[in-house]
Amino acid sequence: MFENLSDKLDRAFKVLKGQGSITEINVAETMKEIRKALLDADVNYKTAKAFTDDVKQKALGANVLTTISPGQLLTKIMNDELTQLMGGSTVDVNLTSSPSIILIAGLNGAGKTTFTGKLANYLKTQKNKKPLLVADDIYRPAAIDQLQVLGEQIGIPVYTNRESKDPVAIALEGIAHAKQNGNNVVIIDTAGRLAIDEAMMVEIEQVKAATKPHEILFVVDAMTGQDAVNTAKVFNERLDFTGVVLTKLDGDTRGGAALSIKSVVNKPIKFVGTGEKMEALDVFHPDRMASRILGMGDVVSLVERAQQQFDEKEAAELQKKIRKNKFDFNDFYGQIQQIKKMGNMKDLMGMIPGVGKIMKDVEVSDDAFKSIEAIIQSMTPHEKENPDSINQSRRTRIAKGSGTDLQEVNRLIKQFEDMRKVMKQMSNPAAMANMMRRMPKM
């Protein structure tokens, strides 16, 4: 996501590298490169021009302090302007009523049904809500089945009426069902429709009028670029939706939709989908996205993802084991499973400042832990609990059983031992203080 744009912006900033000051000439040259980078990313032309004009004006009006370079100053201005371009601040979903009614709309194939499941899962796990899903797509074969499968997967009920062919009636029935059963959020998954299909547009307007939703979320495929923005504009004129959801941001997207859509329709991006898993949904933070585009990472989001997998009781037990140097391969395997739940590995690495640029040409497979898991699973329960007991003959057997070679097994055990030593040191306050004292000399 945004890799090409980040690279091109990085190259544009190099125009100012080594310059002692910001001048009309070097800024004009840099802005030309930035505008080209934005257009290549499929950003709306008017948006790209207005954006670079604003950045140029602010750059020429700013004083470069002796402690920072012109390139650093421009990066700061770009970060602020990109944040404003994408909405300025985070706008969360409206859950003030009970039940809160959320209507999902969009084109065919944009990922509405998958997003409906993800949103329900987010509201249940992160907002402590009790959602009900309403299957209101009466046209697409298996749409109801898909929503029911997702509902079962995340443990959330789905209201269906396969006999009815009236989406307005189904939506109202679903809301009544929610009130009767104590569901405080109703998410209505509607059929995909084209903006040029008048009958279908009238139908969604009728559903809106009957249900009076507190939120209308327009789901759009980020990979369609400017087409996504143009479609959003037409839908907004008919529905006056309250927020945008960008799906498939983990795909081969140039990012133009994310950068243009707020300025064109003046509605906030509320969520972004970053994968197929039900957990792969992020609240949209313009400031964090701007930092990632400029290669500055996003540590806050990384910490938040880690906290979602964090179990306080488990962590306390783990800390005790580390203090006693009892951290074993069972614990290590458990930590790997938690990391995997946090999302795509390359995406996670991109959140660490500086690492995104280093990793841009490196392919990081989602199966990165596969061989490690195979090695640990080939150990006996005794070996997992007692890593020190794994002698040479046991290592040979583990290598054969895991389909890896002896060198890989030796490397993993060596890394595990090194990690245990570091963890042991970090759990000892005196040792930690000594390490901090030595840091300046190292």
C-alpha positions, 0 to 999 in steps of 0.5 A: 500500500502506497509503496510507489508513492512513498518512493517517488516522494522520497526521490522528490525530497532529494531535490532539496537535499544539501540545499542551504535554504528553500528558494522559489526555484528548488521548491518549484522543482520539488513540487513538480515531482510531487505533483507527478507522484500524486498523479501517478498514484491516481490522485484527482488532478484538481486535488493534486494541484491544490495540494502542491500549491498549498505546500509550496506556499507554506514552504516559501513562507516558512523560516528554516531553523538552523537545526533542520534542513529544508528537506526536513521542513518540507517533510513536516509541511507535507505530513501536515498537509497530507493529514488535512487532505485525508480528513485531518482527524479520526471520525469514529462510527456513530453509536449514540442510539440504541439500537444504532442503525448502520446501512451499508451501500456500494457497488457490486464486488466492493467487499460490502458483505465481508466489511459488514462481518468485519464491522460487526466483529470490531463493534463486538470485540472493541466497542463491547456492542451486541450487533445484529446483521441483516441480510438485505441483498435479495439479488446476489445468489449466496449473499445470504449464505455468505453473511450467515457463514461470517456471522457463525465465524464471529459469533454474531446473529444474522436476520434473514427472510429468504421468502421476501423480495422486499428489501425495505420490509426485510430491513424493518423486520431486522430492526424489530428483531434487534429490539426484541432480542436486545441487539444494540447495533443493526448492520444492514447489508444491502445489494451491490448497485450501479449508480446508473441503475435508477431502479436500484438507486431508488430502492436504496433511497427507500431503504434509507427513508424507512430505516432512518439510519444513524450511519450510512457507510459507502464501501468502495474498492481502493484498487479502482482509484479515481473510478472509486472517487467518481462513484462515491460522488454520485452515490453521495448526491443520492444518499448523503452518506456519513462515511467512506470505507476503503477496502482492499488497501492491502492489494496492489493499490496506488492510494489515489482514492484514499488521498482524493475522496475526502476532498471530492465528497467532503465525507470522512474515511472511517474504516480501511480493510487490509486483508481477508481476515475478520480482524483485518479492519482498521479505524482510519487515522489521517495523521498515521496514514500520512506518516506511513506514506512519508516513510515515518512508520506508524508505531501507535497503530502497531502498539494498538494491534499488539494490545488487541492480542494482549491478555493481561493474565497470560502476560503476568504468568509469562513475566513470572516464567521469564524471571525464573528463566522458565520461558520455553518453546510452548510460550514461544509458540504462543507468542508467534500465534499472537503476532500472526493474529496482528496481521500481514508481516510486511504491513506490520514491519512497515509500521516501524519507522525506517523499516518500511524503506528497507523492506520495500523490495523484500518479499515477506510471506505470510508463511514466514513462521511456517518452518519455525512452527514445524520445528516446534511442533516436531518436538516432544512435550518434554523438549518443549518444556525443557529446551536445555534437554535438546541434544544433538541426536534430538536435533537431528530427529526434530529436523527430519520430523519437521522437514527442515535441515539440522542447520535451521534447527540449530539456528532456531535453538541458538536464537531462542537461547539468546532471546531467553538471556536478553529477556532474563536481563530485562526482567532484572532491574539491576541488570537493566540499569547496568545495561543503560549505563553502558549504552553511551559507551557502546 
